[in-house]
Amino acid sequence: MTRRLCSLSRQPAPSFGPGLTAERQAALLAGRRMWVNGTVLHYCFLDAGHDASVIQVPGSGELRRVAWAGGKEQLDVVRECFAQWEALGIGVAFAEVGDRGEAELRIGFQAGGGSWSAVGREALAVGRGERTMNLGWDVTARGERGTVLHEIGHALGLVHEHQNPCAGLHWDDEAVYAELAGPPNHWSRETAYTNVLRALDAGESRGAVWDPCSVMALPFGPGLVLEPEQYRGGLRPAGRPSDRDREFVLRWYPGTTSGPDPLVPFRSAPLGLGPGEQADFVVEPTGTRDYTVGTFGDADTVLVVFEERDGEPRFLAGHDDGGTPDNARLRVRLVRGRRYFVRVRLYSVWGSGQTAVMCW
């Protein structure tokens, strides 16, 4: 029996300028979708009364309005799965909100719309009235909890593990196309290629170790994999984060071990970071005005400013200067008496000189 599978839309390949070394490009690919550590991702469930898609019924010209809302039991499964990821000790937290304008992640349950999610920071480019995640079948059914855990993994920035180029999987391409063209997936050849057959760039995957138990690997029945021989009978991941999933996600989101350093206006703070590392600062402005927050030096960085509201950081602004000769820089209005967090993650250091961050 063919399982329903996650279907991501193919995103355009990143465009890097000339002259970037292979090492620098690999660093940019590895981190371009990942959030900064310490992010609180707010999620909301879309409303039954207002959110829907109009779809054409297969085999007829009939148009049907399909709501995006889910029932209480489905919502509870999603809440439990967010808690399961957070319980791994990761440095990203999840908080449910009722206002979609406050949510980085917006979840719908359009039946027949497939299950998919924006991958990591791609969610920030999705319009506020649109879903960043859809769960297209009953996730309360036996064995379907893994679907929710898988899509939350995408929201954290993880990609399909069965597409890891180090997996060494040799597929029977035409058998894959034929299998997934039928029910329950009804995939086009492009969708099957994008989500199954296409090997990811080495920089996009998690490296030299393939994890067939990963929650980010899709299940497949027999007859689709030709080699290695042990997978001719199919791929059957456990449907929950594996030990290697936990190791990988903690490498990107290691949690907070100490409080942030103060970032004093007009005083630069050196960044002694290695690739993938992050520095955290707190700003408590003495006056209300527009401030500039920026980095200096030869480095590819992600710079994010959060405002503390109700005891948790809310995304205010961000800039990614990866792959460019420029530095990350933001113009933000900071209010006296409020608290702000500045977080800088390093992709790579190139050229010469030290990196630093300053607020002025």
Secondary structure, DSSP 4 states (H G I P E B T S, - for coil): -PPP-B-PPPPPPP---TT--HHHHHHHHHHTTPPPTT-EEEEEEPPTTT-EEEEEPTTS--EEEEE----HHHHHHHHHHHHHHHTTT-S-EEEE-S-GGG-SEEEE--TTS-BEE--GGGGGGS-TTS-SEE--S-TTSTT-HHHHHHHHHHHTT---GGG-GGG--EE-HHHHHHHHHSTTT---HHHHIIIIISPPPTTTS--S---TT-TTSPPB-TTSEEESGGGTT-B---SS--HHHHHHHHHH-----SPPEE--TT--EE----TT-EEEEEE--SS-EEEEEEEESSEEEEEEEEEEETTEEEEEEEEE-TTSSS--EEEEEE-TT--EEEEEEEEEE-SSS--EEEE-
